[in-house]
Amino acid sequence: MAALTAAVSNRSWASIHSWVQNYKVLNAGVIWVGSFCGALNGTSTAQRGYVKAYADQNNIKYMGLAIGSPFDLATTLKVTGDTSATRVPMVTLECGPGILRQYTVTGSSAVTDQMRQVYLRNDNDMNVTQVLSPRIGRIEYWHTSTTCDVLVYGALCAEVI
């Protein structure tokens, strides 16, 4: 798997408690429908308050799964940030916890990986090994090879981690 370059329509997501929220997109940031998104909370005040496609970096907080936009996505299913626009582009995120069904988690290989923490590498790839960013969930059920059901904690739980 790799970072998204197009929208994803086949994410199998079961909401536990749905919490949908619109957020402004970081200038020049591209978010595809189906991307996992984050917000930076570091020393750069220019980036605070905006969401971006998730990246494995310090000072990022998991915000949710992109499910659409309050703006027109008719042709591309993506949102590109433009903070100088009269109406800054926004993305609609599912911020609540949920189960991502039969998803590839790099580094998982056996039933003994159930309950292991999961980390995002980018807006699409999950891994059981942490590099920079905090955990966003855990493996709930191991199916086979690297295919797992992942409990994604949601934005509120990610805040306290």
C-alpha positions in Angstrom: 0.0 0.0 0.0 1.0 3.6 -0.4 -0.2 7.1 0.2 -3.5 7.8 -1.6 -3.5 9.4 -5.1 -7.2 8.9 -5.7 -10.4 8.5 -3.7 -11.1 5.3 -2.0 -14.7 4.0 -2.1 -14.4 0.6 -0.6 -13.3 1.3 3.0 -15.3 -1.1 5.2 -16.0 1.1 8.2 -18.4 0.3 11.1 -19.0 3.3 13.2 -19.2 2.8 17.0 -20.2 6.3 17.7 -20.4 8.6 14.7 -19.1 12.1 15.0 -19.0 14.0 11.8 -17.2 17.4 11.6 -16.0 19.8 8.9 -12.5 21.2 9.1 -10.6 23.7 6.9 -7.8 22.1 4.8 -4.2 23.3 5.1 -3.0 25.5 2.3 -2.0 23.4 -0.8 -2.8 20.2 1.1 -4.6 17.5 -0.9 -7.1 15.3 0.9 -8.8 12.4 -1.0 -12.1 10.9 0.1 -11.0 7.9 2.1 -7.8 9.5 3.5 -6.9 9.4 7.1 -6.4 13.0 8.3 -4.5 14.8 11.0 -3.9 18.2 12.5 -0.5 19.6 13.5 0.0 21.0 16.9 3.6 22.2 16.9 5.4 25.5 16.8 4.2 26.5 13.4 1.2 28.7 14.1 0.5 29.0 10.4 -0.5 25.3 10.2 -2.5 25.0 13.5 -6.2 24.9 13.0 -6.1 23.2 9.6 -6.2 19.5 8.7 -4.0 17.7 6.2 -3.6 14.2 4.9 -2.0 12.2 7.7 1.8 11.9 7.7 4.1 10.1 10.2 5.6 13.2 11.9 6.0 14.7 15.3 3.2 16.9 16.7 0.4 15.4 14.6 -3.0 14.4 16.0 -5.3 11.9 14.4 -8.5 13.8 13.4 -10.5 11.3 11.3 -11.4 9.6 8.1 -12.3 11.9 5.1 -15.8 11.0 4.0 -16.6 14.0 1.8 -16.8 17.8 1.8 -19.5 20.5 2.2 -18.2 21.7 -1.2 -18.7 20.1 -4.6 -16.6 17.0 -5.1 -18.4 15.9 -8.3 -15.4 15.0 -10.5 -12.3 14.5 -8.4 -13.3 13.4 -4.9 -10.5 15.4 -3.4 -10.2 18.7 -1.5 -7.2 21.0 -2.1 -6.6 23.6 0.6 -6.5 27.3 -0.3 -6.4 29.4 2.8 -6.5 32.7 0.8 -9.9 31.7 -0.8 -13.0 33.6 0.3 -14.5 30.3 1.4 -11.6 28.1 2.6 -12.1 24.5 1.3 -13.2 22.1 4.0 -13.2 18.4 4.4 -15.9 16.3 6.2 -14.3 13.8 8.6 -15.7 10.9 10.5 -14.0 11.7 13.8 -15.6 9.0 16.0 -14.3 5.6 16.8 -14.9 2.7 14.4 -13.8 -0.7 13.2 -11.9 -0.8 9.9 -12.7 -4.2 8.6 -10.1 -6.5 6.8 -7.5 -3.8 6.4 -3.8 -4.3 5.7 -1.6 -3.7 8.7 2.1 -4.0 7.9 4.0 -6.0 10.5 1.1 -8.2 11.7 1.4 -11.9 10.9 -0.4 -14.0 13.5 -3.3 -14.1 15.9 -0.9 -13.1 18.7 -0.9 -9.6 17.1 -4.5 -9.0 18.3 -4.6 -6.0 20.7 -1.3 -4.7 19.3 -1.2 -0.9 18.8 -1.5 0.5 15.3 0.2 3.5 13.8 -0.4 5.4 10.6 2.5 5.9 8.2 0.6 8.2 5.8 -3.1 8.8 4.9 -3.5 5.1 3.9 -0.9 2.8 5.5 -1.1 1.2 8.9 1.8 -0.4 10.8 2.4 -2.1 14.2 5.7 -0.3 14.6 5.8 3.3 15.8 8.2 5.8 14.2 7.1 9.3 15.0 3.3 9.7 15.3 1.2 8.4 18.1 -1.0 5.3 18.0 -4.4 5.6 16.4 -5.9 2.2 17.2 -5.3 -1.5 17.8 -5.8 -4.8 16.1 -9.1 -6.2 17.2 -9.1 -9.3 15.0 -6.5 -11.0 12.9 -7.8 -12.7 9.8 -4.8 -13.9 7.8 -1.3 -12.7 6.9 -1.5 -8.9 7.3 -5.3 -8.6 7.1 -6.9 -7.4 10.3 -9.9 -5.6 11.8 -8.6 -2.4 13.4 -10.3 -0.5 16.2 -9.6 3.1 15.3 -9.9 5.1 18.5 -11.2 8.3 17.0 -10.2 12.0 17.4 -11.3 12.3 21.0 -9.4 9.2 22.2 -6.4 10.3 20.2 -6.4 13.5 22.1 -5.8 11.8 25.4 -3.2 9.3 24.1 
